[in-house]
Amino acid sequence: MNLVEQVRRAGVVGAGGGGFPTHVKLAARADIVIANGAECEPLLHKDAALMETQAAALVRGLQLAMKAVGAREGVIGIKAKRKHAVEAVTAACRGTNLRVELLGDYYPAGDEFDLVYTVTGRLIPPQGLPLHVGVVVNNVETFINVAAAAENKPVTHKTLTIAGAVRSPVTLRVPVGTSYRDCIAAAGGLTTDDPVLVIGGLMMGETTDNLDTPVTKTATGVVILPRAHPVIQRKLKPDKAQAAIGKSACDQCRYCTEYCPRYLLGYAVEPHQVMRTLAFTATGAERFSQWAVLCCACGLCTLFACPEELFPKEACDDAKAALRRAGIQWSGPTAVKPHPMRDGRRVPIQALIRRLHVADYDQPAPLHTESLEPTRLILPLKQSAGAPCQPTVRPGERVRAGQVIGEPPANALGALLHAPVDAVVRAVTEREIVLAR
Protein backbone atom coordinates (compact mmCIF):
# COMPACT_ATOMS: atom_id res chain seq x y z
CA MET A 1 0.00 0.00 0.00
CA ASN A 2 1.46 3.38 -0.98
CA LEU A 3 1.55 6.46 1.25
CA VAL A 4 -1.34 8.22 -0.50
CA GLU A 5 -3.65 5.30 0.27
CA GLN A 6 -2.36 5.01 3.84
CA VAL A 7 -3.03 8.73 4.39
CA ARG A 8 -6.51 8.40 2.87
CA ARG A 9 -7.36 5.44 5.09
CA ALA A 10 -6.08 7.35 8.13
CA GLY A 11 -8.44 10.27 7.46
CA VAL A 12 -5.65 12.87 7.50
CA VAL A 13 -6.75 16.44 6.72
CA GLY A 14 -5.11 19.83 7.03
CA ALA A 15 -4.73 20.31 10.77
CA GLY A 16 -4.32 24.06 10.77
CA GLY A 17 -6.95 25.58 8.51
CA GLY A 18 -9.60 24.51 6.02
CA GLY A 19 -9.04 20.79 6.45
CA PHE A 20 -8.24 19.88 2.85
CA PRO A 21 -7.85 16.07 2.58
CA THR A 22 -4.12 15.43 2.64
CA HIS A 23 -4.13 12.35 0.41
CA VAL A 24 -5.22 14.54 -2.50
CA LYS A 25 -2.22 16.85 -2.05
CA LEU A 26 0.15 13.90 -1.81
CA ALA A 27 -1.14 12.48 -5.09
CA ALA A 28 0.18 15.57 -6.91
CA ARG A 29 3.70 16.39 -8.14
CA ALA A 30 5.82 19.18 -6.69
CA ASP A 31 9.48 20.04 -6.24
CA ILE A 32 9.23 21.71 -2.79
CA VAL A 33 7.27 20.69 0.31
CA ILE A 34 6.84 23.19 3.14
CA ALA A 35 5.82 22.45 6.72
CA ASN A 36 3.95 25.48 8.01
CA GLY A 37 4.86 26.08 11.65
CA ALA A 38 4.38 29.86 11.60
CA GLU A 39 1.41 29.78 14.00
CA CYS A 40 0.64 33.48 14.01
CA GLU A 41 -2.80 33.62 15.68
CA PRO A 42 -2.21 35.52 18.95
CA LEU A 43 -2.25 33.41 22.16
CA LEU A 44 -2.12 30.00 20.40
CA HIS A 45 0.88 27.72 20.92
CA LYS A 46 -0.02 24.18 19.83
CA ASP A 47 2.28 24.03 16.79
CA ALA A 48 5.25 25.21 18.83
CA ALA A 49 4.51 22.55 21.46
CA LEU A 50 4.28 19.85 18.80
CA MET A 51 7.55 20.89 17.18
CA GLU A 52 9.28 20.84 20.55
CA THR A 53 8.03 17.37 21.47
CA GLN A 54 7.50 15.58 18.14
CA ALA A 55 10.20 16.98 15.88
CA ALA A 56 11.32 13.53 14.73
CA ALA A 57 7.78 12.61 13.64
CA LEU A 58 7.46 15.94 11.84
CA VAL A 59 10.68 15.32 9.93
CA ARG A 60 9.62 11.75 9.11
CA GLY A 61 6.23 12.90 7.81
CA LEU A 62 7.80 15.65 5.72
CA GLN A 63 10.28 13.21 4.17
CA LEU A 64 7.49 10.78 3.34
CA ALA A 65 5.47 13.56 1.72
CA MET A 66 8.48 14.66 -0.32
CA LYS A 67 8.95 11.15 -1.63
CA ALA A 68 5.26 10.87 -2.50
CA VAL A 69 5.19 14.08 -4.58
CA GLY A 70 8.71 13.75 -5.99
CA ALA A 71 10.08 16.85 -4.24
CA ARG A 72 13.77 17.64 -4.10
CA GLU A 73 13.53 20.13 -1.24
CA GLY A 74 11.79 20.17 2.13
CA VAL A 75 11.48 23.26 4.36
CA ILE A 76 10.11 23.75 7.86
CA GLY A 77 9.01 27.33 8.51
CA ILE A 78 9.18 28.40 12.18
CA LYS A 79 9.16 31.79 13.82
CA ALA A 80 12.62 32.54 15.19
CA LYS A 81 11.09 33.48 18.55
CA ARG A 82 10.08 29.83 19.12
CA LYS A 83 13.59 29.03 20.31
CA HIS A 84 12.90 25.60 21.82
CA ALA A 85 10.98 24.50 18.73
CA VAL A 86 13.77 25.78 16.46
CA GLU A 87 16.36 23.84 18.48
CA ALA A 88 14.33 20.62 18.43
CA VAL A 89 13.52 20.77 14.72
CA THR A 90 17.05 21.82 13.73
CA ALA A 91 18.44 18.85 15.62
CA ALA A 92 15.93 16.49 13.98
CA CYS A 93 16.87 17.81 10.52
CA ARG A 94 20.59 17.11 10.90
CA GLY A 95 21.77 14.59 8.34
CA THR A 96 18.64 15.02 6.20
CA ASN A 97 17.86 16.98 3.05
CA LEU A 98 15.58 19.34 5.00
CA ARG A 99 16.21 22.89 6.12
CA VAL A 100 14.65 25.26 8.63
CA GLU A 101 13.42 28.68 7.50
CA LEU A 102 13.29 31.21 10.35
CA LEU A 103 10.33 33.57 10.09
CA GLY A 104 9.67 36.96 11.64
CA ASP A 105 7.14 37.45 14.44
CA TYR A 106 4.44 39.12 12.36
CA TYR A 107 0.87 38.40 11.30
CA PRO A 108 -0.02 36.58 9.08
CA ALA A 109 3.30 34.83 8.48
CA GLY A 110 1.43 31.54 8.11
CA ASP A 111 -0.69 32.63 5.15
CA GLU A 112 0.16 30.19 2.34
CA PHE A 113 0.79 32.90 -0.24
CA ASP A 114 3.07 34.81 2.13
CA LEU A 115 4.89 31.69 3.32
CA VAL A 116 5.51 30.32 -0.18
CA TYR A 117 6.94 33.67 -1.32
CA THR A 118 9.11 34.01 1.79
CA VAL A 119 10.51 30.49 1.48
CA THR A 120 10.80 30.10 -2.29
CA GLY A 121 10.52 33.55 -3.88
CA ARG A 122 7.64 32.19 -5.96
CA LEU A 123 4.34 34.06 -6.27
CA ILE A 124 1.23 31.90 -6.46
CA PRO A 125 -0.98 33.09 -9.34
CA PRO A 126 -4.19 34.95 -8.46
CA GLN A 127 -6.88 32.46 -7.36
CA GLY A 128 -4.19 29.80 -7.58
CA LEU A 129 -2.75 27.17 -5.27
CA PRO A 130 0.81 26.52 -4.04
CA LEU A 131 0.80 23.53 -6.37
CA HIS A 132 0.64 25.90 -9.35
CA VAL A 133 4.20 26.98 -8.51
CA GLY A 134 5.43 23.48 -7.68
CA VAL A 135 4.89 23.66 -3.91
CA VAL A 136 2.90 21.61 -1.39
CA VAL A 137 2.19 23.21 2.01
CA ASN A 138 0.80 21.53 5.11
CA ASN A 139 0.58 22.41 8.78
CA VAL A 140 3.25 20.77 10.95
CA GLU A 141 0.64 18.66 12.78
CA THR A 142 -0.53 17.34 9.42
CA PHE A 143 2.95 15.96 8.71
CA ILE A 144 3.02 14.34 12.16
CA ASN A 145 -0.27 12.67 11.22
CA VAL A 146 1.24 11.57 7.88
CA ALA A 147 4.04 9.84 9.77
CA ALA A 148 1.44 8.10 11.95
CA ALA A 149 -0.59 7.11 8.88
CA ALA A 150 2.49 5.36 7.46
CA GLU A 151 2.25 3.14 10.56
CA ASN A 152 -1.49 2.59 9.91
CA LYS A 153 -2.56 4.89 12.76
CA PRO A 154 -5.63 7.00 11.90
CA VAL A 155 -6.38 10.53 13.08
CA THR A 156 -8.26 10.12 16.35
CA HIS A 157 -6.80 12.87 18.54
CA LYS A 158 -6.14 16.59 18.23
CA THR A 159 -3.69 18.96 19.85
CA LEU A 160 -4.99 22.46 20.62
CA THR A 161 -4.43 25.45 22.90
CA ILE A 162 -6.96 26.63 25.48
CA ALA A 163 -6.27 30.33 26.15
CA GLY A 164 -7.86 33.55 27.31
CA ALA A 165 -10.17 33.76 30.30
CA VAL A 166 -9.17 30.47 31.92
CA ARG A 167 -7.24 29.93 35.13
CA SER A 168 -4.37 27.95 33.59
CA PRO A 169 -3.88 28.32 29.82
CA VAL A 170 -2.78 24.96 28.47
CA THR A 171 -2.11 23.00 25.29
CA LEU A 172 -3.92 19.67 25.28
CA ARG A 173 -4.09 16.45 23.31
CA VAL A 174 -7.72 15.32 23.24
CA PRO A 175 -9.86 12.78 21.38
CA VAL A 176 -11.62 14.29 18.37
CA GLY A 177 -15.17 15.07 19.51
CA THR A 178 -14.21 16.23 23.00
CA SER A 179 -16.31 19.21 24.12
CA TYR A 180 -14.70 22.57 24.75
CA ARG A 181 -16.36 22.40 28.15
CA ASP A 182 -14.10 19.44 29.02
CA CYS A 183 -11.07 21.27 27.60
CA ILE A 184 -11.84 24.36 29.68
CA ALA A 185 -12.12 22.20 32.80
CA ALA A 186 -8.64 20.85 32.06
CA ALA A 187 -7.45 24.47 31.90
CA GLY A 188 -8.66 25.08 35.45
CA GLY A 189 -12.04 26.50 34.52
CA LEU A 190 -13.25 29.91 33.45
CA THR A 191 -12.41 33.30 34.94
CA THR A 192 -15.52 34.95 33.46
CA ASP A 193 -19.22 34.38 34.09
CA ASP A 194 -20.24 35.21 30.53
CA PRO A 195 -17.78 33.48 28.19
CA VAL A 196 -17.66 33.59 24.42
CA LEU A 197 -15.41 31.12 22.60
CA VAL A 198 -13.43 32.17 19.55
CA ILE A 199 -12.57 28.82 17.98
CA GLY A 200 -9.51 28.96 15.73
CA GLY A 201 -8.10 32.20 17.11
CA LEU A 202 -9.07 35.84 17.53
CA MET A 203 -8.29 36.92 13.97
CA MET A 204 -9.92 34.24 11.83
CA GLY A 205 -11.87 32.15 14.33
CA GLU A 206 -15.60 31.58 14.72
CA THR A 207 -17.51 32.70 17.82
CA THR A 208 -19.91 30.65 19.93
CA ASP A 209 -21.16 30.61 23.50
CA ASN A 210 -21.93 26.89 23.33
CA LEU A 211 -19.35 25.24 25.58
CA ASP A 212 -20.43 21.82 24.33
CA THR A 213 -19.17 22.53 20.82
CA PRO A 214 -16.87 19.62 19.87
CA VAL A 215 -13.21 19.69 18.93
CA THR A 216 -12.71 18.72 15.28
CA LYS A 217 -9.72 17.59 13.22
CA THR A 218 -9.04 21.17 12.12
CA ALA A 219 -9.09 22.80 15.58
CA THR A 220 -5.98 24.78 16.45
CA GLY A 221 -7.22 26.24 19.70
CA VAL A 222 -9.79 28.43 21.36
CA VAL A 223 -9.54 31.84 22.98
CA ILE A 224 -12.22 32.49 25.58
CA LEU A 225 -13.08 36.12 26.37
CA PRO A 226 -15.83 37.84 28.38
CA ARG A 227 -18.81 38.84 26.27
CA ALA A 228 -18.13 42.49 27.14
CA HIS A 229 -14.60 42.39 25.69
CA PRO A 230 -14.25 44.80 22.73
CA VAL A 231 -13.12 42.06 20.32
CA ILE A 232 -16.18 39.97 21.16
CA GLN A 233 -18.50 42.96 20.91
CA ARG A 234 -17.16 43.67 17.43
CA LYS A 235 -17.41 40.05 16.31
CA LEU A 236 -20.98 39.75 17.56
CA LYS A 237 -22.15 42.90 15.76
CA PRO A 238 -24.97 41.89 13.36
CA ASP A 239 -24.06 41.84 9.66
CA LYS A 240 -26.57 44.55 8.76
CA ALA A 241 -25.20 46.82 11.47
CA GLN A 242 -21.62 46.27 10.26
CA ALA A 243 -22.63 47.28 6.73
CA ALA A 244 -24.68 50.27 7.89
CA ILE A 245 -21.82 51.58 10.02
CA GLY A 246 -19.37 51.16 7.14
CA LYS A 247 -21.70 52.87 4.69
CA SER A 248 -22.08 55.90 6.93
CA ALA A 249 -18.56 56.25 8.34
CA CYS A 250 -15.93 54.99 5.88
CA ASP A 251 -13.87 57.97 4.74
CA GLN A 252 -11.75 56.04 2.22
CA CYS A 253 -8.50 56.53 4.15
CA ARG A 254 -7.00 53.36 2.56
CA TYR A 255 -5.41 52.04 5.78
CA CYS A 256 -7.23 48.72 5.29
CA THR A 257 -5.62 48.36 1.88
CA GLU A 258 -2.19 49.65 2.84
CA TYR A 259 -1.87 47.03 5.60
CA CYS A 260 -3.43 44.18 3.60
CA PRO A 261 -0.84 41.36 3.31
CA ARG A 262 -2.18 40.23 -0.06
CA TYR A 263 -2.09 43.79 -1.45
CA LEU A 264 1.49 44.12 -0.20
CA LEU A 265 2.37 40.90 -2.02
CA GLY A 266 1.08 42.49 -5.21
CA TYR A 267 -2.38 40.96 -5.54
CA ALA A 268 -5.45 42.91 -6.63
CA VAL A 269 -7.01 43.25 -3.16
CA GLU A 270 -8.20 46.69 -2.07
CA PRO A 271 -10.65 46.56 0.85
CA HIS A 272 -11.23 50.33 0.81
CA GLN A 273 -12.70 49.98 -2.68
CA VAL A 274 -14.91 47.15 -1.49
CA MET A 275 -16.18 49.46 1.27
CA ARG A 276 -17.42 51.78 -1.48
CA THR A 277 -19.73 48.98 -2.58
CA LEU A 278 -21.73 49.46 0.63
CA ALA A 279 -22.99 52.76 -0.77
CA PHE A 280 -24.12 51.26 -4.09
CA THR A 281 -27.46 49.67 -4.79
CA ALA A 282 -26.75 48.59 -8.35
CA THR A 283 -24.35 50.69 -10.40
CA GLY A 284 -20.72 49.98 -9.66
CA ALA A 285 -21.18 47.32 -7.01
CA GLU A 286 -19.98 44.48 -9.24
CA ARG A 287 -16.86 46.36 -10.28
CA PHE A 288 -15.72 47.35 -6.80
CA SER A 289 -16.63 43.98 -5.26
CA GLN A 290 -14.02 42.43 -7.55
CA TRP A 291 -11.34 43.88 -5.27
CA ALA A 292 -12.48 41.39 -2.58
CA VAL A 293 -12.07 38.17 -4.53
CA LEU A 294 -8.41 37.56 -3.63
CA CYS A 295 -8.84 38.52 0.05
CA CYS A 296 -7.47 35.86 2.43
CA ALA A 297 -9.85 36.89 5.28
CA CYS A 298 -6.95 37.37 7.71
CA GLY A 299 -8.87 40.12 9.52
CA LEU A 300 -6.03 42.65 9.77
CA CYS A 301 -8.07 45.34 8.03
CA THR A 302 -10.94 45.06 10.51
CA LEU A 303 -9.12 44.31 13.76
CA PHE A 304 -5.91 46.30 13.27
CA ALA A 305 -5.78 48.73 10.35
CA CYS A 306 -9.07 50.63 10.35
CA PRO A 307 -8.81 53.75 12.56
CA GLU A 308 -12.62 53.97 12.78
CA GLU A 309 -13.08 50.31 13.78
CA LEU A 310 -15.18 49.51 10.71
CA PHE A 311 -15.55 46.08 9.10
CA PRO A 312 -13.72 45.88 5.74
CA LYS A 313 -12.93 42.15 6.11
CA GLU A 314 -16.61 41.41 6.57
CA ALA A 315 -17.45 43.62 3.58
CA CYS A 316 -15.01 41.52 1.54
CA ASP A 317 -16.64 38.31 2.80
CA ASP A 318 -20.07 39.60 1.77
CA ALA A 319 -18.78 40.77 -1.60
CA LYS A 320 -17.26 37.39 -2.40
CA ALA A 321 -20.51 35.66 -1.48
CA ALA A 322 -22.53 38.08 -3.63
CA LEU A 323 -20.27 37.52 -6.63
CA ARG A 324 -20.59 33.74 -6.25
CA ARG A 325 -24.39 33.98 -6.10
CA ALA A 326 -24.39 36.13 -9.22
CA GLY A 327 -22.02 33.77 -11.04
CA ILE A 328 -19.56 36.60 -11.68
CA GLN A 329 -16.01 35.40 -12.30
CA TRP A 330 -12.99 37.39 -11.19
CA SER A 331 -11.44 39.28 -14.11
CA GLY A 332 -8.77 41.37 -12.41
CA PRO A 333 -5.07 41.76 -13.22
CA THR A 334 -2.90 38.64 -13.30
CA ALA A 335 0.53 40.26 -12.93
CA VAL A 336 1.84 40.10 -9.37
CA LYS A 337 4.66 42.27 -8.06
CA PRO A 338 5.35 42.76 -4.33
CA HIS A 339 4.89 46.26 -2.96
CA PRO A 340 8.22 48.02 -2.18
CA MET A 341 6.97 48.73 1.39
CA ARG A 342 5.92 45.14 2.10
CA ASP A 343 8.63 44.47 4.69
CA GLY A 344 8.06 47.78 6.43
CA ARG A 345 4.32 47.30 6.87
CA ARG A 346 4.29 43.88 8.49
CA VAL A 347 2.29 43.86 11.71
CA PRO A 348 4.25 42.56 14.74
CA ILE A 349 2.33 40.11 16.90
CA GLN A 350 2.88 42.20 20.03
CA ALA A 351 1.44 45.26 18.30
CA LEU A 352 -1.56 43.17 17.28
CA ILE A 353 -2.00 41.86 20.83
CA ARG A 354 -2.05 45.42 22.15
CA ARG A 355 -4.59 46.52 19.53
CA LEU A 356 -6.80 43.55 20.43
CA HIS A 357 -6.63 44.43 24.15
CA VAL A 358 -5.53 40.92 25.10
CA ALA A 359 -2.09 41.61 26.61
CA ASP A 360 -3.33 40.37 29.98
CA TYR A 361 -4.11 37.00 28.39
CA ASP A 362 -0.74 36.67 26.64
CA GLN A 363 0.59 33.81 28.75
CA PRO A 364 2.39 30.51 28.11
CA ALA A 365 0.14 27.50 27.49
CA PRO A 366 2.37 24.51 28.35
CA LEU A 367 1.66 21.12 26.85
CA HIS A 368 -0.28 18.76 29.09
CA THR A 369 1.19 15.40 28.10
CA GLU A 370 -1.69 13.14 29.17
CA SER A 371 -4.68 12.87 26.85
CA LEU A 372 -8.11 13.73 28.22
CA GLU A 373 -10.57 10.87 28.58
CA PRO A 374 -14.06 12.37 28.25
CA THR A 375 -17.06 10.10 28.71
CA ARG A 376 -19.00 11.56 25.76
CA LEU A 377 -17.81 12.55 22.27
CA ILE A 378 -19.67 14.36 19.51
CA LEU A 379 -18.18 13.81 16.06
CA PRO A 380 -19.49 16.09 13.28
CA LEU A 381 -19.80 14.25 9.99
CA LYS A 382 -18.20 17.18 8.17
CA GLN A 383 -14.69 17.89 9.44
CA SER A 384 -12.86 18.61 6.21
CA ALA A 385 -13.15 20.35 2.90
CA GLY A 386 -15.48 18.53 0.54
CA ALA A 387 -18.52 16.40 1.26
CA PRO A 388 -19.64 15.39 4.76
CA CYS A 389 -19.20 11.78 5.76
CA GLN A 390 -22.01 9.25 5.68
CA PRO A 391 -22.27 7.26 8.93
CA THR A 392 -21.26 3.59 8.79
CA VAL A 393 -22.49 2.74 12.30
CA ARG A 394 -25.88 2.58 14.06
CA PRO A 395 -27.10 3.52 17.53
CA GLY A 396 -26.30 0.84 20.07
CA GLU A 397 -23.31 -0.49 18.14
CA ARG A 398 -20.01 -0.95 19.94
CA VAL A 399 -16.98 0.50 18.18
CA ARG A 400 -13.28 0.14 18.73
CA ALA A 401 -10.69 2.93 18.75
CA GLY A 402 -9.57 3.56 15.16
CA GLN A 403 -12.63 1.96 13.57
CA VAL A 404 -14.13 3.80 10.57
CA ILE A 405 -17.49 5.28 11.59
CA GLY A 406 -18.04 7.62 8.65
CA GLU A 407 -16.94 7.84 5.04
CA PRO A 408 -17.47 10.37 2.24
CA PRO A 409 -19.73 9.44 -0.69
CA ALA A 410 -18.07 7.48 -3.48
CA ASN A 411 -15.84 9.63 -5.71
CA ALA A 412 -16.44 12.72 -3.55
CA LEU A 413 -13.76 14.87 -1.95
CA GLY A 414 -13.64 14.15 1.77
CA ALA A 415 -11.92 12.21 4.54
CA LEU A 416 -12.74 9.12 6.58
CA LEU A 417 -13.88 9.54 10.17
CA HIS A 418 -12.66 7.17 12.90
CA ALA A 419 -13.76 6.38 16.44
CA PRO A 420 -11.23 8.00 18.79
CA VAL A 421 -11.84 5.50 21.62
CA ASP A 422 -13.61 2.24 22.43
CA ALA A 423 -17.22 3.32 22.87
CA VAL A 424 -20.92 2.74 22.25
CA VAL A 425 -22.77 4.68 19.57
CA ARG A 426 -25.46 6.65 21.39
CA ALA A 427 -26.92 8.57 18.46
CA VAL A 428 -26.53 9.08 14.73
CA THR A 429 -28.00 12.13 13.00
CA GLU A 430 -27.57 13.85 9.64
CA ARG A 431 -24.87 16.02 11.18
CA GLU A 432 -23.05 14.00 13.85
CA ILE A 433 -22.31 10.77 15.63
CA VAL A 434 -22.45 10.67 19.43
CA LEU A 435 -20.25 8.17 21.26
CA ALA A 436 -20.18 7.25 24.95
CA ARG A 437 -17.58 5.22 26.76
Summary of the structure (lengths in Angstrom):
residues: 437
radius of gyration: 21.5
end to end distance: 32.4
largest distance: 62.6
contacts: 1568
relative contact order: 0.14
helix: 35%
strand: 20%
